[in-house]
Amino acid sequence: MIDYESTVREVYYGFSHILTEYHTDSATHFVRIFLKGRGMFNPTFSSNLSRFIMSVILPAGVFVSVLHHLHMSDLWDLRYGMLVVMLTYVIAYIVAFIMMKLLKVPKGRRGIFINMVVNDNCLFIGLPVQIALFGPEALPYFLLYYIGNTISVWLVGVFLIELDPLPTVENGLANDEWDQLGNSTSVQSTTAQKPKFDWKKLLPPPLLGFFTALIFLFFEIPLAPILHNTLNYLGDMVTPLSLIYIGIVLHDAGLKSMSLNKDSIGGIVGRFVISPIIMFCVIMALQYGAGIVLEPIAIITL
């Protein structure tokens, strides 16, 4: 017999924990914004901090967290989570293309619009928020989404942007279309140059940390206590340093730099409303159509 009282109590405490962590993170953001406004961070601090987080702190945090919260026996169970992620991205690209057509997104913005709807910066901002809200147990499923996002961005997203260069007068942009692009000065100075693809982008340092941890798990390689403690200390700095960086970026950007138009509103709706609905529908379709049931922590994290 189901104990409804205990179930409701667990849901209530879980929801209260999420709200508490959310308000804590929000308050921390405001503190960082205030300190930045008071001139406590020099102009080069944010770029150096970003490089330090992405190259050192995040790889160490991912490596240690995988060793702590993942076992080789769990890897096979993650296959359904990866299936959900891949199906979600495929459907999201189709929906983003349809939205692009319906909103009549002009040339030069189409590739960026599709990327805005489908892809995101899930690791840098998402990882500390996920850990703060759901704990380290959610890390394996979050990394599944991160792997899917990395593949999506660097195998599909960048090529969509390359195939849709910003129009210029030389390649036949009409005067009325030129005016609709807004800042004509920046458009004139932009030339359609095809960047060289860097395969290293598919293996950023945090992802290398994840795969390195899998090697340690598979071969049962022991980690020296001094190295374990050092990496653990570095990993513990992921959330506070990331929040500091986010606060600096929010202060530097400011609300005045935001300009909403039809395309940007469509991208925001697609990213924060339609994309989560797509993933929810995929999870429900697999559950009721194929009998694939994910763990509750996986559903929340994904």
N, C-alpha and C positions, 0 to 999 in steps of 0.2 A: 504494500500500500504506500502511495506517495505521501511523504510528509510535506504538505504544502506550506506549513508555517516555517519550517527550516529552509525550504527553497526560497520563499519570499525574503527571508532574513538574509540569506547569502547574496541574493540579487541586490538587496538594498545596501548591504555593506560594500559589495563590489562597485556599485554605482557611486556610492559616497566616496570611495577611494579614488575613482576616476575623476570626480569633480574636484576633490582636494588637490590631486596632482596637477590637474589642469589649471586651477587658480594659482597654484604655486609657480608653475611655469610662466603664467601670464604676469604675475608679480615680478618674477625674475627678469622677464623681458623689459618691463617698464624701468626697473632699476638700471639695466644696461643702457637703455635709451637715455635715461637721465644723466648717467655718468658720461656718456659720449657727448651729450649736449653741454656738459660742464667742462669739456676739453681734457678729460683725463686719459684719452687714447689718442696717440698721434696718428697722422694719415696712413703710415705704413703698417700700423699695428694689425689692422683687419686682414690685409693680404698675407702677412707673415703668419698670423694665427690660423687662417684658412689652410695654408700650406702645411702647417704643423699638424693640424687636426687630420687632414686627409692622408698625409704621408706617414704619420707616426701614431697618433692617438687612436684613430679609428681601426687601423689594422691590428694594433695590439688589443683593443677592446673586443673586436670580432674574434680574434684568435683565442683569447682566454675564455670568452663566453661560449664558444663552440665546444671547447674542451670540457667546460663545466656542465653544460646543459644538453649535450648531444652525445649519443652513443651510436656505434655502428649498426646496432639492431634497429635504430630509429630511422635510418636513412631510407629503407624500403618503404616505410610508412609515409614518407614525405612525397612519394611519387604522385599521389592524388592532389596534393597541394600544388605541385608544379603543373599538373594537368589543368587545374583551375586557372592558374596564372596565364598559361599559354593560350587557352581558349578565350580568356578575357581580353588579352591583347589583340588577338585576331579579330574578334567581334568589335572591339573598340576602334580599330582602324577602319573597319567598314562603316561604322556609325559616324565616325569623324569625317569620312569622305562624303557621306550623305549630308551631314550638317554643313560642310563646306559648300556643297552645291545649293542647298536650300538658302543659305545666308548670302550666296553670291560673293564669296570672299575673292577680292581682286588678286591678280597675279602678283607674285612677290611676297604674298602673305599666306598662301595656301599651305606650303610645307610647314611653316611655323605654326599655323593654326592647327593642323593635324597633330603636330607634336605637342602642342599645348593641351589638347584634349586627351591624348593617349598617354604621354610620358610625363615624368615629374622628377624632381630632385629628392627621391625618397630616402636616400641614405643620410645625407648631411643633416637634414632637418628631421627626417622621419625617425631615424634610429634613436636619438635621445628621447624623443617624445614617446615612442613605443615602449622603451625600457621604463620610463617614468610611469606610464599608465598601466602597462600589463606585466612588467617584470621581465627578467632575463629568459623566462620560459618561452616567451613569444619570439625570441631571436631566430630560431631555425626557420620558422615560417616567414618571418620578415625577410630573411636572407633569400628565400625562394623568390619573393616578389622583387627583391633587389637584383637578383640574377636575371630574371625576366625583363626588368626595366633596362638593365645595362645592354642586354642583347637587342632589345627593341630600339633603343636610342642609337646605338652605333652600327647596327646592321640595316635598319630601316629608316629611322628618323633623319639621320644626317643626309642620306641619299635623297629623301623627299625634299629637303631644303636645297640641296645642290641642283635638283631637277627643276626647281622653281626659283630661279634667281630674281633679285629685285629688278623690276623693269627700269629701263633708262630711255632717254630720247633716241639713242642710237638703235635700240632694238624695237622701235616702233610704238612707244607708249603714247596714247592719245592725250590731248591737252586736258580734257575733263578727267580722265583717269589719273593724270599727273597731279591735278589739284586734290583729288580724293586721298592721295597718299599722305597728305599732311605736310611734312617737312620736305620741301622740294630740294633744299640745299644738301641735306644728307643723302637724298636719293641720287642727285647728280654726281656726288663724289663717290658713289658706290659702283663698282664694276663687277660684272659677273665673272669671278675668278673661281675656278674649281679647286678647292683645297685638296691636298694630298691626304688620303685616309691613313690614319695611324692605328695599326692593329693593337698597339699597346693600350688603346682606350678600352678595349674589350676586357682587359685585365687590370683594373685600377688597384691600388694598394690594398684597400679593404677587402676586395674579392680575392686577392692573393693571400691575405691573411686567413680567409675562410678555407681556401683549398689547402693551404699549408696545415691548418688544423685537422682537416680530413686525413691528410697523410699521416699525421701524428696518431690519429685515432685508429686508422687502418692497420698500421704497423706496430701499434701499442708502444710508441716511443716515449720513454719517460722524460719529463721536463725537470731540469734542475731547479731546486727550490729558489735559489737566488734569481734565476731567470723568470720563474713563475711569479714571484712576488713583484719583480720589476714590471713585467707586462701587466700584472693585475693593477698596480698603482697607476700605470699609464691609462689603462682601460677605464678606470674609475673617473678619469678627467673628461671623458667624452661628453657627458651631459652638461656639466657646468661651463666648459669652454665653448661648446656648441651654442649654448644659450647666450653667452657673451657675444659671440660672433653674430648671431641672428639679431640681437638688440642693436649692434652697431650698424648692420645693414639696414634695418628698419629706420634708424635715425637718419642715415645718409640718404636713403631713398625719399622718405617723407611722403606725405599724402598729396602734396602739390604736384609731384612728378607723375601721379597716376591720372591717365586720361582714358575714360571709358567710351567706347564706341560699339557699334554693332558686332564687330569681329571679336573684340576683347570680351564683351559680355557673353557671346556665344561660347568662347573658349573657356571662360570661368564656369559657366553652367555645365559644359561638357565634362570638365575635369572634376568638379566637386559634386555634381548631381548625377549626371548620366553614367559616368564611368563606375562609380560605386554601385549603381543600380544594375549595370551589366554584370559585375562580379557577383552580386547577390543572386541574380537570375541564373548565372552559370552554376553556382553552388546548389541552388534549389533544383535545377534541372538534373544535375548529376545525382543528387540525393533521391529524388522521386522517380527519375527516369532510368538510372543505372544502378541505384542502390549504393552509391558511394557517399559515405557519411564522414565528414571531417570532424576533427576534434573541436570543441567549443573555442579553445584558445586560437586554433588555426582560423576559424571563421572571423573572430574578432580582429585578429592581426591582419589578415588579408583584406 
